[in-house]
Amino acid sequence: MTEEYTAPPAGDITDNDKLLAALSYPIPLVAIIILIAEDMKSRPFQRFHAVQALAANVVLWIAIVVFGCILGALSFFLGGLCGMGSGVLWLITLYWAYEAYQGKYFEIPWLTQFLKGQSWL
């Protein structure tokens, strides 16, 4: 699901860095706050995970809306399946949060490469 991302040493990663990075995945508002606050966005670990979490949440919400509309239009039953799918996608964000809390830089397969290509990471 995720690959280990090898980042250059970014100094000491504090418990606060880990906590805020982890909260960025299930709560996108935390990622926005990290990117706005000068002292937080200057921390490489927090900034990396805030950008990646925000992008991942945008992709997940677009997928939920698109598939919800398509499947909901096909049938009421299939629309209900999409609701369950959104719960599964939220569980994925919890897994990413766990990985960030472990102090890991990890790569979300195609998304991290896109973000690096745009020079956002």
Contacts in CASP RR format, 6 or more apart in sequence:
PFRMAT RR
TARGET T0000
AUTHOR 0000-0000-0000
METHOD contacts of the structure
MODEL  1
MTEEYTAPPAGDITDNDKLLAALSYPIPLVAIIILIAEDMKSRPFQRFHA
VQALAANVVLWIAIVVFGCILGALSFFLGGLCGMGSGVLWLITLYWAYEA
YQGKYFEIPWLTQFLKGQSWL
1 92 0 8 1.000
1 95 0 8 1.000
2 95 0 8 1.000
2 96 0 8 1.000
2 99 0 8 1.000
2 106 0 8 1.000
2 107 0 8 1.000
2 108 0 8 1.000
2 109 0 8 1.000
3 106 0 8 1.000
3 107 0 8 1.000
3 109 0 8 1.000
4 104 0 8 1.000
4 105 0 8 1.000
4 106 0 8 1.000
4 107 0 8 1.000
5 104 0 8 1.000
5 105 0 8 1.000
5 106 0 8 1.000
5 107 0 8 1.000
5 112 0 8 1.000
6 105 0 8 1.000
7 44 0 8 1.000
7 48 0 8 1.000
7 105 0 8 1.000
10 44 0 8 1.000
10 45 0 8 1.000
11 44 0 8 1.000
13 45 0 8 1.000
13 103 0 8 1.000
17 43 0 8 1.000
17 45 0 8 1.000
17 46 0 8 1.000
17 103 0 8 1.000
18 45 0 8 1.000
18 100 0 8 1.000
18 101 0 8 1.000
18 102 0 8 1.000
18 103 0 8 1.000
19 101 0 8 1.000
20 30 0 8 1.000
20 34 0 8 1.000
20 40 0 8 1.000
20 46 0 8 1.000
20 49 0 8 1.000
20 50 0 8 1.000
21 45 0 8 1.000
21 46 0 8 1.000
21 48 0 8 1.000
21 49 0 8 1.000
21 50 0 8 1.000
21 53 0 8 1.000
21 100 0 8 1.000
21 101 0 8 1.000
21 103 0 8 1.000
22 49 0 8 1.000
22 97 0 8 1.000
22 98 0 8 1.000
22 100 0 8 1.000
22 101 0 8 1.000
23 30 0 8 1.000
23 97 0 8 1.000
24 30 0 8 1.000
24 31 0 8 1.000
24 34 0 8 1.000
24 46 0 8 1.000
24 49 0 8 1.000
24 50 0 8 1.000
24 53 0 8 1.000
24 54 0 8 1.000
24 97 0 8 1.000
24 100 0 8 1.000
25 49 0 8 1.000
25 53 0 8 1.000
25 56 0 8 1.000
25 57 0 8 1.000
25 93 0 8 1.000
25 94 0 8 1.000
25 96 0 8 1.000
25 97 0 8 1.000
25 100 0 8 1.000
26 90 0 8 1.000
26 93 0 8 1.000
26 94 0 8 1.000
26 97 0 8 1.000
28 53 0 8 1.000
28 54 0 8 1.000
28 57 0 8 1.000
30 50 0 8 1.000
31 49 0 8 1.000
31 50 0 8 1.000
31 51 0 8 1.000
31 53 0 8 1.000
31 54 0 8 1.000
31 57 0 8 1.000
32 50 0 8 1.000
32 54 0 8 1.000
33 40 0 8 1.000
34 40 0 8 1.000
34 41 0 8 1.000
34 46 0 8 1.000
34 47 0 8 1.000
34 50 0 8 1.000
35 41 0 8 1.000
35 47 0 8 1.000
35 50 0 8 1.000
35 51 0 8 1.000
35 54 0 8 1.000
40 46 0 8 1.000
40 47 0 8 1.000
40 50 0 8 1.000
41 47 0 8 1.000
41 50 0 8 1.000
45 103 0 8 1.000
45 105 0 8 1.000
48 105 0 8 1.000
48 121 0 8 1.000
49 100 0 8 1.000
51 115 0 8 1.000
51 120 0 8 1.000
51 121 0 8 1.000
52 108 0 8 1.000
52 111 0 8 1.000
52 112 0 8 1.000
52 115 0 8 1.000
52 121 0 8 1.000
53 93 0 8 1.000
53 96 0 8 1.000
53 100 0 8 1.000
55 111 0 8 1.000
55 114 0 8 1.000
55 115 0 8 1.000
55 120 0 8 1.000
56 93 0 8 1.000
56 96 0 8 1.000
56 108 0 8 1.000
56 111 0 8 1.000
57 93 0 8 1.000
59 111 0 8 1.000
60 89 0 8 1.000
60 92 0 8 1.000
60 93 0 8 1.000
63 89 0 8 1.000
64 82 0 8 1.000
64 83 0 8 1.000
64 85 0 8 1.000
64 86 0 8 1.000
64 89 0 8 1.000
67 82 0 8 1.000
68 79 0 8 1.000
68 82 0 8 1.000
68 83 0 8 1.000
71 78 0 8 1.000
71 79 0 8 1.000
71 80 0 8 1.000
71 81 0 8 1.000
71 82 0 8 1.000
72 78 0 8 1.000
72 79 0 8 1.000
72 80 0 8 1.000
72 82 0 8 1.000
96 106 0 8 1.000
96 108 0 8 1.000
99 106 0 8 1.000
100 106 0 8 1.000
107 113 0 8 1.000
112 121 0 8 1.000
115 121 0 8 1.000
END
